[in-house]
Amino acid sequence: MIGYLKGTVASIQKVGTRVILTLEVNQVGYDVQIVPRLVMQLPTIGETMQVFTHLQIREEVVILFGFGAAAERDLFRQLVSVSGIGPQLAVALLDTLGLQDLVQAIVSGNTRALSKTPGVGGKTAERISLELRTKLAEWRQQAGILTVPAAGPAIALQEDVEMTLLALGYTNNEISQALQAVGTNTTLSKRDDAEEWIREAIAWLSQ
């Protein structure tokens, strides 16, 4: 098992929906599939970096997956342990939500947030939360992952707020940005008024 690689960035390529980082370690080039959002953190070609890895061997196909942090790699391993969740879907979940928000969604049972990932339906989201909720609640404390949720409505209100905004024609991305923005810049984060969240989000989106 290769726990991590530390070497020089040789190239970064996009193959379909996958992002492949070639890392040169001791004159050997390792092709590593990384979570797409990691691209924003990569150094330039020729600079040194470290990636935490998971080696997947299935039906004579060998793939090395790379992550920016050990906690992200460990969460990936938890995800692929769930029945029906393959490595590519696990990568998509991490890319869509990020480490902290993904753990928060699983632990809180927020299946709507999980279902934002392409390929993850309601039943799959429920299975992920059911199988990993208890494990991740304990694991995230050991891993030092913050338990404070991002700015936004309480879980109990989030689905109502998002459904209403979706019905008004806003996209998931627009809604996420709006809720993050108004939750950070107003006193809404202390309130449990769905209608007020909706009004503030629409006002922000209309700017």
N, C-alpha and C positions, 0 to 999 in steps of 0.2 A: 504494500500500500504506500502510495506517495502522499505524504501529509501536506507538503507545500513545496513550491519551487521558487528559487530566488535567482534571477538572472536579468539579462538585457532584453528589452522589448525589440524584437526584430521586425514584426509586422502586425497589423490589425486588419482583418478582412471580414466582410459580411457575406455569408453564403446563405442566400434565402433569408430566413428570419433569424439565423444563427450568427453569432459574432465569434470569430476565431482569433485568438491572440497567439502569436508564435513567440515563445520565450526561449532565448538562447541561454542554456546553462552548461558551462564547461564544454563549449563548442558543439553542443547537441541542441537542435531546435525542437522544442515541444509544442505541438499544436494543442491549445487549450480552449475549449468552448466556455465563454464567460457569460455572465448575466449581462444583457445589453446595457443596463444602466451603469455598469462598472466602467464603460468607455469614458464617461465624463471625468473619472478619477485617474485614468491612466496617464503616465508620464509620456513624453515624446519618444519617438523612435531613437534607440541608442542609449536610453537611460535605464537604470536598474530599478526593479520592483520585485515584490514578493506576492505570490498568489497562493491561497490555501486551496488544496485540490481534493477531488474525489474521483477515483478510478472506477469506471463502469465497464464491466465485461459482460456482454450478453450476445449469445449466438455468434460467437467469434468476432463480434464487433467491439472494438476497444475505444472508449471515449474518455478523455480526461476533462473534467469540469473544473473551472476555476472561480474563486470567490475572493472578494476583497478583505473578508474577515473570517476568522475561524467560526464565529457564531453563525454567520450566514451559511457556511459549509455544513455545519452541524444541523441547522434547520432544514437544509436541502435533504440531508439523510433521513430526518424525521418524516419529511413529506413523502419520499419515495417508499417509505415503509407502509404507507396507507394503500390498501387494496385499490387498484385501478389508477394510481397516480404514478406515471412514468417520469423519468428524469426531465424530459422536455416540458412537461406540464409543470413540474416543480420549478424549473427555471422561469417559466412564464409567470407563475405566482409571485416569485421573488422580484421579477422585473416590474410587474404591474403595481405591487403594493409596497415593496421594500421590506426590509427586515422587521423594523419595529411595528409598522402598521399591519403586516401580515400576522405576526404573533398576536397582536391585540385583537385582530378580527377573529382568529381561531379561538382564542381563550374566551372572548366575549360571546361567541356564537353568532357573529355578524355575517351570516351567509350571503347577504346582499353584497357586502364588500368583496367577499371571496369570489362571487359570481361575476365580478367585473373583469376577471381574467378570461380571455378567449379560451374556449374549450372546457370551462368549468361551469356546469349547470347547477341547479338548485340541489339536486340529490347528491352530487359530488361534493358540493360545499358543505352540506350537512354531514357527510361521512368524514370529511377532513376534520371538522370541528369536533365531532363525536369521538373520533379515535385519538386526537392529539390534545384536546382541551386540557385535560388533567396533567399530562406529561409536560406540556409547554408552560403551564402556570408555574410549575416547580422549576423547570429548566431555565426560564427567563430570569429568575432571581439569581440562580447560580451563575448564569452567563453575564450578569450585570446589565441586562437590557432594561432601560427605563420603562416603568409601568405607567407613566403619565401619558395619557392619550394626546394626540395632536389637537390643535385648536379645531373645534367643530362641535356640533350638537351632541348631546348625550346619546348613547347607543339606542336608548328607548325612543328617541325622537328622530334619529337619523334616517330611518327607512321612510317615514312619512314625509319628511322634508325632501328627500331625494326623489321620491315617487312623484310628488307634486311638481317639482322643477323639471323632471323628465317629461311629464305630461304637457308642460308649457313649451317644450321643444328644445330645451338646453341639453347639451351632451354631458356624459359622465365626467369628462375632463373639465368642462366649464363649471360644473356643479362642485367638483372637488376643490377647484381653485377658489371659487366664491365662498364656500363654507370655511375654508382655511383663512381666507382674508378677513371676512367679517368677524370670525371668532377671535382673531388676533387683535383686531383694531377696535373692538367694541366691548361692551360689558355682557354681550350675549352668552358668553361661555358660562356665566353664572346663572343663567335662566333656563327654564324648561318650557318655553313657549314656542311651539312649532311655527305658528303663524308669523311670529316676529322674526324668526330665523329666515323664513321664506321671503318676507318683505325686504329684509336687509340684503339677502342674497340677490334678489331681483334688482334692487337699487344698485348694487355693486356691478352686476352684469350689464346694466344699462349705461354705465359710464362711458 
